[in-house]
Amino acid sequence: MKKTALILAVSLVILICFGACGPAPDKSESAQTTLSFNEKVSYYDSLADAGEVASVEATDPTALYRVRGSRNLVDGEVYTDIINTFNRMYPDIYYKYGKEYYEPVITLNFDPTYLRDDPANVIGNTINININWFNNNHDKASVIIYYIAATVLDYNSSAPEWLKSSINYYIAAEFSAYGYEFSGKYSGGHYEDGDEVGANFLHWIKTKSQVDITYRANKTLTSATWFESDFWTKETGRTLESLWAEYRSR
């Protein structure tokens, strides 16, 4: 009886050990179907260098983006410009301004029913693209970079609207040679107008203080639960209004 009990106990230990201590599952399959962000970038760089456009399916593990909507209604040259601009610009923008732990796949939705007059809009990780606008503005297809930049900006609710739009324009100008640029001097408006006016102001602050104020502001807006009004004093030693007054006087 004792011998039988001993045999059963030993068998149970072997079974438990086999289940808990057995060989680790083979992860080679998942390793083959999941590429790192760097590998995705290298993949698209090679395509762009070869003058090709990637054909991306939703399940493609190399995808930095997915295509949705009526892609067939977009002029071929315009489509190529949009895709190649995305492939070239998105990785660099993401590396500098995106969240370190978050690597979203962006959806490019080519919308034939887009009712507004602007080229596109961004909702979350989706860029809704106005097909008619781009088909009628072949030479301006690269304005898509503004909307690419917008997908990276994930801010808390306390972020001032003018600062969000200014950072958006600033990033587009920083990474683009397609019409977004810094004027280098005050040319009217108020920083609260955002976009180009605010972006030029941020660029001046960077030049004046030698602080990458846009990068710092983006990092604060991304990580903090609240944007403090003394941010400018902490980063530059001066208040926002003091900086603006000097900028306007130039």
Buried (B, 14 or more C-beta within 10 A) or exposed (E): EEEEEEEEEEEEEEEEEEEEEEEEEEEEEEEEEEBEEEEBBBBBEEBBEEEEBBEBEEEBEBBBBBBBBEBEEBBEEBBBBBBBBBBBBBBEBBEBBBEEEEEBEBBBBBBEEBEEEEBBBBEEBBBBBBBBBBBEEEEBBBBBBBBBBBBBBBBEEEBBEBBBBBBBBBBBBBBBEBEBBBEEEBEEBEBBBBBBBBBBBBBBBBEBBEBBBBBBBBEBBBEBEEBEEEBBBEBBEBEBEEBBEBBEEE
